[in-house]
Amino acid sequence: MQKTILFILWCIPASLFAQTKDTTQQAKPFEPIQLYFVMLVKGNNRTQDSVTAAKIQDGHMANITRLVKEGKMLIAGPFLDDTDWRGIFIMKCASKEECEKLMQTDPAIEAGRLAAEIHPWMTGKNCLFQ
């Protein structure tokens, strides 16, 4: 009898933790959405002096902020190692042409410090964090 009571007392906390699992994500069907993956790579013109490069970087960051506020950019970030790959964007655009036009508004791309390789990319609506 005592072993049975101890077993039940041991099972109650375990069952409470098991029931806290969120099953709402499992119930949602996969809804595909096409986005655009932009790989930022070193551009052909990286000869600017440090003052000019800093101004270009400031403009690059301001452009990112603008695109996020407009709902066009979902993710942006640099790579932390020193390779030709400089960073990525995930863009929410109606077409590749729209994405290309938005990339042309980036001062770092316009100055040639960066170049953008644009690829259509698919994920699920319920896989987005916002």
Summary of the structure (lengths in Angstrom):
residues: 130
radius of gyration: 23.5
end to end distance: 52.1
largest distance: 82.0
contacts: 301
relative contact order: 0.23
helix: 44%
strand: 27%
